[in-house]
Amino acid sequence: MRRLTTLFPSEFLEEHAEELGVVEREGKLQIPVLVWALVFGFAAGESRTLAGFRRCYNSTADETISPGGFYHRLTPTLAEYLRDLVEHGLDEVAVPDTVDADIDRFRDVMIADGTVLRLHEFLSDEFQARHEEQAGAKLHLLHNATDETIERIDVTDEKTHDSTLFKTGSWLQERLVLFDRAYFKYRRFALIDENDGYFVSRLKENANPLITEELREWRGRAIPLEGKRIHDVVDDLSRKYIDVEVEAEFKRGQYEGTRSLDTKRFRVVGVRDEDADDYHLYITNLPREEFFPADLATLYWCRWEVETLFRELKTQYELDEFDTSDPDVVKILLYAALLSLLVSRELLDLVTDQADDEIVFPPERWAATFRSHAQLILHELGEYLGYSPPPLLERLIEDAQKIHQQRPILQETLATATQPRCES
């Protein structure tokens, strides 16, 4: 409980909520309870629903809140507030990973990636998807595998390209960035190199740079590659590795209304996949003297850490199961899921510290364990913070009663339908 309340102290939660205008100064809504209900407001086998969050709030707070009063507070300001909490948590919480590659030679290893979240079709105007009559959001992450933190989170519509959110600059110095094909741009790679940074990316299938030099000699009657384009010859090769220097042409950024053409030399490495009878092709500026082809493949495997995070968010925290047509509620649920992930990893760090050194906690098994104990943690946290919820019977009556007088319950409807009609 001390670990949780150190991460998000009640005073901080209340003061920031007041600064943004999330609550009235004398309102009865208890912000710390609301935050923790959103973090722990689900149980094993139960979906994350607004009704479920309200029930968790009522089971913890000093006073219950009605459905109307709860839904009235699901505003753009609350979404902004939760985003701020996520940003705060990112600065405090480590996200453990299992990277075993040699990454000590870099200042940091950064992983950029994004995932699509399918939304209600009524949100298609605000969250445009790639296909008509659909709606989709995209979550973009910049993960620091060295510090085990998520450095940046962005939420856009699905049509926003991942590439537009990655900004180059001096921050890249001595850092290695791992990209998937969505971020592929020769100009971006050139700017990283010119800022003394490093990169590894999968080579796009429609990218066909010119080979200027072979960086590894092959004995016997090896096919010469110099002067050819990589995709024109790759299907004819059977060697274990490809290691060549290539020249790529690209347009520089716009200057005084024009964009000049430029060329840059990079390294392309291929690692043969015997099962698929094909090559995994990578483009990089890492020197061959320090990084052999197998080393690059191992480094690129670090990207799986972000894929694991996305899978955990979707399977354990139901990140893409948004059954709502309210865009503000979408953002609230999204940030609530991210807060759950951050708090989960903070508690994993605590559990790891307390357990014997030889015990291993696989992240996904931990996530399932965390979820199954979420209600218990919330109950004990409420007691630790000194909240006194109404008696259980009172809460059961409050939550189970019919809300809308004009809406008949099923038994009433059936009774009315089966009554004999009077003959005129």
Helices and strands as residue ranges (DSSP letters): H 2-7, H 10-20, H 31-40, H 50-58, H 67-71, H 76-92, E 108-119, G 121-123, E 135-144, E 149-157, G 162-165, G 170-172, E 175-179, G 181-183, H 186-194, E 198-202, E 210-214, H 230-233, G 234-236, E 241-251, E 261-273, E 278-284, H 293-300, G 301-303, H 304-315, H 327-354, H 363-372, H 374-384, H 392-400, H 410-418
